[in-house]
Amino acid sequence: MKIVVIGGGSTYTPELIEGFFDIWDKLDSLEIVLVDINENRLNIIYDFLKRMIKRNGAHIDLYKSTSLDEVLDNTDFVINQIRVGGNKARLLDEIIPLEFGVLGQETTGPGGFANALRTIPVVYDMAKKVERFSPKAWFINFTNPSGIITEMLLNYTNIKAVGLCNVPINFQKYFADLAGTSLEDIFLDYFGLNHLSFVRKVYVKGEDKTKELFGKLREKLSEEERKVIDYLDLFPNYYLRYYFFREERVEELKQKPKRAEEVMKVEEHLLELYQDPSLDTKPIELNKRGGALYSKAAVNLISNLYGLEEGFQIINVKNEGSIIDLPKDSVVEIPVYIQKDRLHKYYIGELPLEVKGLIQAVKTYERLTIEAAMEGSYKKALLALAQHPLVSSLSLAEKILNKLIEVNRDLFPKLI
């Protein structure tokens, strides 16, 4: 098995690599290539991972490169975990919308919109290289906003792409802990879009335990979260709080330190730790970076797609009728039973009326955003932002968009 990790210089990468310690001995050979345009960070991560691999006695051949073109031949999996513009651009995503009284966040609202516009052209160019040099490879997208990027990949390129997020596996872990069982015993009737999803039912070893577990869950939740469960009879993705409690979250984000600033400090400290020649295990400080269970989600997905095992995983895939209220060629986040190259999608049917409008509005925003980036259309970018439920105003969208263009001048596609 050969895996290419784009954005291999990320401080996340040790979390990812740790997962491969569980499967290397099931393979004839395992080769992992780290690719990054930041050579200094790449070298730091590479040296640290070599020590981790040695300590674990794993037979993993690790390589590094600053050129994607040179390493793609005969690749089985490409993992994309880049952040275009880095955390400096993320900080602007958080700050600028707040100037207009709108949520500032890296994947939701105008911040996620700016992130998508920066990222779509870069990932598209990468995907075309994968098409050329390794057309049979699976492209696993972890880069945010994951659903939007994955939809672009599936509708504008010919590669085999799936989108991955660590939120669903953390949901599974949460319910497994509540039920006092293992993660593998949990199946979630789960539907929606990336960062806009709901759990409808929870099955433990095939038995519906929704009522019992939702009851236990209520005791651990905040008053806001309990309201959502009581009103909808659904368990919401963490990111739904930005929609259902918009005003409260805007005020909260105005007052609290920006997440991008916190992450930059954490990353600076992690890079210092990684350079310690005596460090050969994942430091506890990495937990502050986020991405819990990323490695398990990624390795489970790769194991299923490669045929080492089979099973359900909640991923971002082309809808194709699973949710009948959304376009067939749109990307949704749902359970999929994976048998190597065969993806059997869980049938959701109609969306509950209580959340249908919100999901459809955000999907319309996502599709317009993709078209805006691919066509270089100012008009579609404006309409995308105005369509988003957290903006819902053409005049406000115009002000925010013009400001975002100004501060992202070197990173946005040219919008005409």
WOTA-V341365 format. One record per run of one state. SS is the DSSP state (H for helix, E for strand, C for the rest). FROM is the first residue (numbers start at 1). LEN is the number of residues. If there is no record, write none. Layout:
[[SS | FROM | LEN] [SS | FROM | LEN]]
This chain:
[[C | 1 | 1] [E | 2 | 5] [C | 7 | 6] [H | 13 | 8] [C | 21 | 3] [H | 24 | 3] [C | 27 | 4] [E | 31 | 5] [C | 36 | 3] [H | 39 | 18] [C | 57 | 4] [E | 61 | 5] [C | 66 | 3] [H | 69 | 3] [C | 72 | 5] [E | 77 | 4] [C | 81 | 5] [H | 86 | 14] [C | 100 | 9] [H | 109 | 25] [C | 134 | 4] [E | 138 | 4] [C | 142 | 4] [H | 146 | 11] [C | 157 | 3] [E | 160 | 4] [C | 164 | 3] [H | 167 | 13] [C | 180 | 3] [H | 183 | 3] [E | 186 | 8] [C | 194 | 2] [E | 196 | 9] [C | 205 | 2] [E | 207 | 2] [C | 209 | 1] [H | 210 | 9] [C | 219 | 4] [H | 223 | 10] [C | 233 | 2] [E | 235 | 2] [C | 237 | 1] [H | 238 | 7] [C | 245 | 1] [H | 246 | 10] [C | 256 | 3] [H | 259 | 16] [C | 275 | 9] [H | 284 | 6] [C | 290 | 4] [H | 294 | 13] [C | 307 | 4] [E | 311 | 8] [C | 319 | 4] [E | 323 | 1] [C | 324 | 7] [E | 331 | 9] [C | 340 | 2] [E | 342 | 4] [C | 346 | 3] [E | 349 | 1] [C | 350 | 3] [H | 353 | 23] [C | 376 | 2] [H | 378 | 10] [C | 388 | 6] [H | 394 | 14] [C | 408 | 9]]
